[in-house]
């Protein structure tokens, strides 16, 4: 799709530069003339939204680093000083702290869009894997960043997560000590987390470059999942998608601004406004909302090592997904059965997040005492997260491979333009399942 | 120290793996209508001024506010802000408030430690020299720093108000040891102290004696000083102290929202216009 270049240098200087560094040609080919399927819906604007959020986090983060002091004695107060004494420091810090949540919200929508429309399938496997790498780097960056304000949740979250490595047999404790830079989470840990928190976003930016490169080789998938077959199927990226993405970004920024200006602490934990104290453990140690589903999977397993393996397995599974999916049809628009399992999978992820936020032994339905099953009450978040975790893995490892072979998909349109032309006023997500059948 | 921290951390993990007795309970804080609620809410200056007086005359005997400076009282959005003195360090009222407090300093001629009256550039002086002194004077309990207290507890000012005005006589059957006080809003687990009928009451045992009393503080504006009024005012003061830039944040947000809304509408019409000839 990224075929031959359509760029024609217009001025003498552009011709001169084009012979030496074809940067204008590159920009023109990839950001302006790039042929993009014309039927992309708003779920596709989240790629651009994510790019904006990455930029936002890097810019606000660099300014915060000018004022932040990575030392156990000063970190908490330096963050407060940013909130109180730095000009517009509250704005920069609230943008950064809430920006992380917005970044994850956008990346989850981006991933779920991908799963629905089968964008990970051939020939976009490398594109998908690079996305998974970005997601992993994001989680690491968010974790390091959450430690920096050195509140109670920062400290004890860091203790819990780094101790997971200690579950590895033989080498676990040595690796944990090496990560800590000592025998406990302390000043050396905070220093290196700060250093890594500054480094990783630039690595993310690098992988994002590869991600976009890998996108521009096969080109965008689209809601029909059908390959682009003629120039009529596409429009130039600019101005068609710059304006559509621009609108999506602007609406997303409104949501972001609601959090930043009117409820900046809604997504955080009150305990993180208490300075870190190694001698007082908060009653419930919970990660930020975007890591809760994995936390639930971790706690679902009584054996710590198995819990850690399953938690990382939940992410590792994503990497092999393109080879687990046997379906010939990309988009779930034409896969009604798959759509049902997908809906359950989506709910499962929400349920897992819900489980991660509650103490494992609490009753899911209050005031009902369920029967005891093995080590825990059946009416507890432990069992709910076990059931949900089971479905999480079954969805990828059992349902997806089998369904692709057994289901009967609906007829797929011959080209992108076919369903578009029969539905000029088209088409929110999933609405256009096989128009030819309805006619 | 490190070893100890490690041991406690490990203990924390163990608790995490098996939180068998997660029976901590507390009553829901009473929800008040604060002047600073909502997207346009502002602090009631007079209320925050009264709250400062409650803090100064009651709370500051035990609680530090290490993140607060006297100048904060006179800065924009602060309770004693005076538009005539844009630099709060020049505000005479703030100067007089600071002057009443003695702070420790070093005499630069002799190197001796001295006490001198505070200036607006000084921090609120902490009541105790260190944690050990604070614990020694408070039966082993450490009065927490109040600078960000309104953000450090679920419920914020509602919780502070409920806690301060919510001390009750312990119900019959509850054993309250000397130096502890029953408060239904304080999180705790009263199972072991409970010998009455039925489940143990909600709440916990706090080391702080009921700090407020009717008439304990004389308000300069003549407001009758009931326990509820004092608790409400000091909660409002702590809410302001936890985020002195809150009014600036909301005002800035209003402009940002209008900008983004107009920008979105313009982009929407641009989108419609650019795509008008494309079937999609």
Contacts between the chains, C-beta under 8 A, distances in Angstrom:
chain1	res1	chain2	res2	distance
A	38	B	278	5.7
A	38	B	279	7.8
A	38	B	280	4.6
A	39	B	280	5.2
A	77	B	66	7.8
A	77	B	67	6.7
A	80	B	67	5.2
A	80	B	147	7.2
A	80	B	148	6.7
A	81	B	67	8.0
A	83	B	243	7.1
A	83	B	245	6.9
A	84	B	67	6.8
A	84	B	72	7.4
A	84	B	244	6.0
A	84	B	245	7.0
A	90	B	243	7.6
A	90	B	245	4.6
A	90	B	248	7.3
A	90	B	249	5.9
A	91	B	249	7.3
A	91	B	252	6.7
A	94	B	249	7.4
A	156	B	9	7.7
A	156	B	12	6.1
A	159	B	9	4.4
A	159	B	12	6.4
A	159	B	13	7.2
A	160	B	12	7.5
A	160	B	13	6.3
A	160	B	16	6.5
A	163	B	9	7.4
A	163	B	10	7.8
A	163	B	13	5.6
A	182	B	2	6.6
A	183	B	2	5.2
A	183	B	3	6.9
A	183	B	6	5.6
A	184	B	2	5.2
A	184	B	3	8.0
A	184	B	5	4.6
A	184	B	6	4.3
A	184	B	9	6.2
A	185	B	5	7.9
A	185	B	9	6.9
A	186	B	2	6.7
A	186	B	5	7.3
A	235	B	278	6.0
A	239	B	274	5.3
A	240	B	274	6.3
A	240	B	275	6.5
A	240	B	278	7.0
A	243	B	267	6.5
A	243	B	270	5.2
A	243	B	271	4.8
A	243	B	274	5.2
A	243	B	275	7.9
A	244	B	271	5.5
A	244	B	275	7.5
A	246	B	267	5.1
A	246	B	270	7.9
A	246	B	271	7.8
A	247	B	264	6.6
A	247	B	267	4.1
A	247	B	268	5.6
A	247	B	270	7.8
A	247	B	271	5.1
A	250	B	260	6.2
A	250	B	263	5.2
A	250	B	264	4.2
A	250	B	267	5.4
A	251	B	264	5.6
A	253	B	260	5.5
A	254	B	257	7.0
A	254	B	260	4.9
A	254	B	261	6.9
A	254	B	264	6.6
A	257	B	253	6.5
A	257	B	256	5.2
A	257	B	257	5.9
A	257	B	260	6.0
A	258	B	257	7.8
A	260	B	253	7.2
A	261	B	39	7.7
A	261	B	249	5.9
A	261	B	250	6.4
A	261	B	252	6.7
A	261	B	253	2.5
A	261	B	254	7.8
A	261	B	256	6.3
A	261	B	257	7.2
A	262	B	39	5.1
A	262	B	250	7.1
A	262	B	253	6.1
A	264	B	249	7.3
A	265	B	151	6.1
A	270	B	151	6.6
A	270	B	152	5.7
A	270	B	153	5.7
A	270	B	154	5.1
A	270	B	156	8.0
A	271	B	152	7.3
A	273	B	148	4.7
A	273	B	151	4.3
A	273	B	152	3.7
A	273	B	242	7.8
A	274	B	144	7.8
A	274	B	152	4.9
A	278	B	4	7.8
A	278	B	5	3.8
A	278	B	8	5.9
A	278	B	9	6.5
A	279	B	4	7.3
A	279	B	5	7.1
A	279	B	8	5.5
A	281	B	8	6.7
A	281	B	9	7.8
A	281	B	11	7.0
A	281	B	12	3.7
A	281	B	15	6.6
A	283	B	22	7.7
A	283	B	24	6.1
A	283	B	187	7.8
A	285	B	12	7.1
A	285	B	16	6.0
A	304	B	17	7.3
A	359	B	19	5.5
A	359	B	22	5.0
A	360	B	19	7.2
A	361	B	19	6.1
A	361	B	20	7.3
A	361	B	22	6.3
A	362	B	22	6.9
A	417	B	279	7.8
A	420	B	279	5.4
A	420	B	280	5.7
A	421	B	279	5.8
A	424	B	279	5.1
A	426	B	279	7.8
A	426	B	280	6.3
A	427	B	280	8.0
